[in-house]
Amino acid sequence: MPPPARQRPRPRPAPRPAPRPAPPNKQSDNGQLMTPPKGQLQAASSGPEKRQIKYNILTYLACVQECQIDVTDMVPIEAQGILGRGGQAIVVQTQQSLDTTLAFKYRIPEPSMFGSRSWASEKGDDAAYREICSEVMALGHPEIRKHPNIVQLLAVSWELRRKKGWIFGSTLQVWPMMIFEKASHEDLRKFMTAGEGKELSLAAGVGICEDLASALAVVHSNDIIHGDIKPENVLVFAGPVVKLADFGFSALASGKPFRLGGD
């Protein structure tokens, strides 16, 4: 009989390296052990959490609540006159009493392709609400609200509007409105080119410049950029008293985050 075949010896597994000892915890000046807080451990393991804010009617109401701005059910009557119209917003006047006329500002809704909630429509609404929230947060700042040369945001409201589609159909949407005091002499450009503005003395003109400089100083000192300074965005009231208006393009310059409610 032939001799049995020799079997090759199996290779032995390599020895596992011994686990490294844990680094000693840091000690304080009094000799006690110091361990990092639990939140720091979670942040170190998972990394910073990035949240993308979605701007909508709820975000708008959160900004209103944060700034403690009054909410009312007043709606404008467009037949009483349009004060101004731009590419993004329209301002109409409404007489609430014999001696009170208010200005209502609301966003012009953009039409969607098919009259439904398409991706492009939601993206446009998000940008619109982002600008509205920026204006509310800027005008709701405590130092902005009490400055005599910055227009006062009296209250906010909203109305239901039909958003027409480009092809067919429409959707019912809630659009916020901001209520301001109405200027008796409209904007600064119209005031200086017609009426009482032409008869202003040099001292009165210098006073207007000082008032606007004071308003801008308060805005910039609170890390807010107006973004659209021009004579049309300066309203003239009786006196004459000028007030900086239209914070629709305003933005926070410092980049400091703000929290809307909760911890």
C-alpha positions as MATLAB code, in Angstrom:
seq = 'MPPPARQRPRPRPAPRPAPRPAPPNKQSDNGQLMTPPKGQLQAASSGPEKRQIKYNILTYLACVQECQIDVTDMVPIEAQGILGRGGQAIVVQTQQSLDTTLAFKYRIPEPSMFGSRSWASEKGDDAAYREICSEVMALGHPEIRKHPNIVQLLAVSWELRRKKGWIFGSTLQVWPMMIFEKASHEDLRKFMTAGEGKELSLAAGVGICEDLASALAVVHSNDIIHGDIKPENVLVFAGPVVKLADFGFSALASGKPFRLGGD';
ca = [
       0.000    0.000    0.000;
       1.290    3.489   -0.833;
       2.133    5.672    2.187;
      -0.549    8.249    3.147;
      -0.104   11.751    1.758;
       1.280   14.274    4.203;
      -0.990   17.188    5.105;
       0.398   20.670    5.091;
       0.350   22.335    8.516;
      -2.200   25.123    8.882;
      -0.707   28.587    9.424;
      -1.207   29.925   12.898;
      -3.250   33.161   13.143;
      -1.261   36.264   13.870;
      -1.562   37.422   17.473;
      -3.902   40.326   18.001;
      -2.311   43.553   19.186;
      -3.014   44.412   22.767;
      -5.561   47.247   23.167;
      -4.050   50.592   23.913;
      -4.766   51.946   27.337;
      -7.262   54.792   27.453;
      -5.634   58.205   27.865;
      -5.974   59.539   31.351;
      -8.638   62.112   31.943;
      -7.564   65.679   32.438;
      -7.258   66.884   35.950;
      -8.278   70.213   37.308;
      -6.212   72.343   39.590;
      -7.637   70.635   42.643;
      -6.795   67.151   41.380;
     -10.344   66.087   40.439;
     -10.978   64.319   37.154;
     -12.508   66.405   34.378;
     -14.620   64.763   31.660;
     -16.051   66.591   28.654;
     -19.787   67.248   28.723;
     -22.036   64.728   27.058;
     -23.045   67.221   24.383;
     -19.419   67.672   23.318;
     -18.963   63.922   22.985;
     -22.004   63.673   20.724;
     -20.858   66.649   18.667;
     -17.394   65.143   18.266;
     -18.748   61.802   17.105;
     -21.515   62.958   14.826;
     -20.181   66.344   13.693;
     -22.114   69.610   13.461;
     -25.750   69.236   12.580;
     -26.827   71.310    9.620;
     -30.452   72.330    9.396;
     -31.962   74.024    6.407;
     -34.686   76.481    7.357;
     -37.820   76.296    5.253;
     -39.612   79.619    4.994;
     -43.392   79.543    4.932;
     -46.384   80.993    6.755;
     -45.342   79.246    9.991;
     -41.864   80.784    9.857;
     -43.455   84.165    9.252;
     -45.740   83.796   12.283;
     -42.773   82.669   14.397;
     -40.911   85.876   13.479;
     -43.992   87.921   14.315;
     -44.271   86.242   17.707;
     -40.549   86.668   18.402;
     -40.775   90.423   17.729;
     -44.064   90.741   19.653;
     -45.864   92.399   16.753;
     -49.646   92.726   16.906;
     -51.778   90.502   14.682;
     -55.036   91.881   13.344;
     -57.788   90.822   10.983;
     -57.874   94.124    9.067;
     -57.744   93.828    5.284;
     -57.119   96.553    2.699;
     -59.619   98.009    0.276;
     -57.789   98.387   -3.019;
     -60.418  100.745   -4.404;
     -59.164  103.448   -2.029;
     -55.925  103.770   -3.963;
     -52.570  102.182   -4.632;
     -49.637  103.963   -2.986;
     -46.890  102.067   -4.749;
     -46.202   99.005   -6.824;
     -42.902   97.282   -7.448;
     -41.686   94.068   -8.963;
     -42.243   92.115   -5.757;
     -44.765   93.961   -3.575;
     -47.679   96.355   -3.713;
     -48.766   98.979   -1.157;
     -52.387  100.108   -0.912;
     -54.059  102.582    1.431;
     -57.182  102.024    3.502;
     -58.959  104.568    5.683;
     -59.799  102.936    8.987;
     -61.412  105.993   10.588;
     -62.004  109.676    9.930;
     -58.463  110.602   10.947;
     -56.539  107.344   10.381;
     -55.357  105.988    7.052;
     -53.095  102.938    6.980;
     -50.797  101.471    4.345;
     -50.989   97.746    3.618;
     -47.999   96.044    2.010;
     -48.195   92.533    0.632;
     -46.232   90.350   -1.729;
     -47.341   89.892   -5.317;
     -47.827   86.133   -5.764;
     -45.994   84.497   -8.636;
     -47.988   82.229  -10.977;
     -47.139   78.539  -11.100;
     -46.837   76.522  -14.290;
     -49.911   74.320  -13.889;
     -51.778   76.052  -11.086;
     -50.472   73.486   -8.602;
     -47.680   73.105   -6.058;
     -44.808   72.533   -8.446;
     -41.126   72.557   -7.447;
     -40.551   75.944   -9.049;
     -43.581   77.394   -7.259;
     -42.408   76.149   -3.839;
     -38.918   77.543   -4.481;
     -40.359   80.948   -5.344;
     -42.596   80.950   -2.270;
     -39.629   80.072   -0.053;
     -37.647   83.050   -1.367;
     -40.656   85.340   -0.932;
     -41.231   84.305    2.670;
     -37.513   84.618    3.389;
     -37.581   88.286    2.349;
     -40.780   88.907    4.320;
     -39.275   87.328    7.442;
     -36.129   89.441    7.057;
     -38.223   92.615    6.906;
     -40.256   91.596    9.968;
     -37.133   90.763   11.994;
     -35.477   94.051   11.026;
     -38.489   96.267   11.754;
     -39.265   94.281   14.902;
     -35.902   95.016   16.500;
     -36.442   96.990   19.737;
     -34.115   99.864   18.781;
     -35.563  100.029   15.272;
     -39.134  100.190   16.538;
     -38.533  103.137   18.839;
     -36.498  105.271   16.425;
     -38.434  108.360   15.282;
     -36.948  108.306   11.761;
     -37.746  104.701   10.856;
     -41.200  103.705    9.671;
     -43.220  101.797   12.249;
     -44.642   98.334   11.588;
     -47.976   98.687   13.380;
     -49.367   95.188   12.897;
     -49.509   92.223   10.534;
     -52.378   90.462    8.858;
     -53.004   88.121    5.952;
     -55.544   87.355    3.299;
     -56.499   84.436    1.085;
     -55.581   84.865   -2.566;
     -56.143   82.810   -5.668;
     -52.818   81.983   -7.293;
     -53.482   81.570  -10.995;
     -51.538   79.087  -13.078;
     -49.904   79.849  -16.392;
     -51.859   77.141  -18.183;
     -54.927   76.270  -16.136;
     -56.283   76.092  -12.637;
     -55.540   78.037   -9.489;
     -54.666   77.401   -5.873;
     -55.793   79.144   -2.699;
     -52.852   80.565   -0.751;
     -52.342   82.550    2.431;
     -50.277   85.684    1.871;
     -49.066   87.829    4.775;
     -49.552   91.581    4.884;
     -47.729   94.255    6.862;
     -49.567   97.339    8.103;
     -47.715  100.665    8.330;
     -48.515  104.274    9.079;
     -49.307  106.212    5.910;
     -47.044  109.119    4.987;
     -48.839  112.408    4.402;
     -46.317  113.611    1.754;
     -45.479  110.263    0.075;
     -41.779  109.625   -0.611;
     -38.809  111.980   -0.478;
     -38.293  112.235   -4.250;
     -41.869  113.385   -4.875;
     -41.682  115.717   -1.883;
     -38.478  117.433   -3.071;
     -39.563  117.814   -6.695;
     -43.065  119.148   -6.066;
     -45.005  120.997   -3.415;
     -43.501  121.994   -0.089;
     -40.150  120.352   -0.758;
     -39.113  123.081   -3.193;
     -39.551  125.734   -0.523;
     -37.435  124.088    2.177;
     -34.690  126.175    3.703;
     -31.075  125.046    3.826;
     -31.382  124.364    7.544;
     -34.442  122.157    6.970;
     -32.626  120.206    4.236;
     -29.638  119.645    6.503;
     -32.031  118.469    9.222;
     -33.479  115.861    6.867;
     -29.980  114.572    6.137;
     -29.205  114.395    9.858;
     -32.383  112.432   10.563;
     -31.642  109.898    7.816;
     -28.049  109.535    9.021;
     -29.332  108.872   12.535;
     -31.692  106.181   11.232;
     -28.943  104.469    9.240;
     -26.580  104.609   12.204;
     -29.072  102.695   14.358;
     -29.706  100.170   11.583;
     -26.003   99.477   11.025;
     -25.156   99.433   14.736;
     -27.532   96.480   15.100;
     -25.824   94.546   12.272;
     -28.665   95.117    9.799;
     -28.144   96.066    6.157;
     -31.030   97.917    4.537;
     -29.973   96.988    1.024;
     -32.060   99.504   -0.947;
     -31.367  103.100    0.124;
     -32.941  105.581   -2.298;
     -35.289  108.611   -2.112;
     -38.309  106.446   -2.986;
     -37.741  104.437    0.212;
     -37.801  107.508    2.471;
     -41.286  108.578    3.513;
     -42.146  112.153    4.453;
     -44.647  112.847    7.225;
     -46.048  116.102    8.549;
     -43.450  118.431    9.943;
     -41.719  117.493    7.689;
     -40.401  114.321    9.356;
     -38.592  111.761    7.217;
     -38.626  108.041    7.983;
     -36.598  105.248    6.411;
     -38.873  102.569    4.928;
     -39.004   99.406    2.796;
     -36.764   96.842    4.494;
     -37.686   94.165    1.947;
     -34.041   93.652    0.946;
     -32.632   93.888    4.458;
     -30.277   91.261    5.830;
     -28.308   90.483    8.969;
     -24.701   91.520    8.443;
     -23.127   89.739   11.415;
     -24.214   86.223   10.488;
     -25.246   85.583   14.101;
     -27.970   82.924   14.236;
     -31.204   83.657   16.028;
     -33.539   81.106   17.574;
     -37.282   81.323   17.128;
     -38.793   79.814   20.258;
     -37.835   76.637   22.084;
     -34.444   75.674   23.508;
];
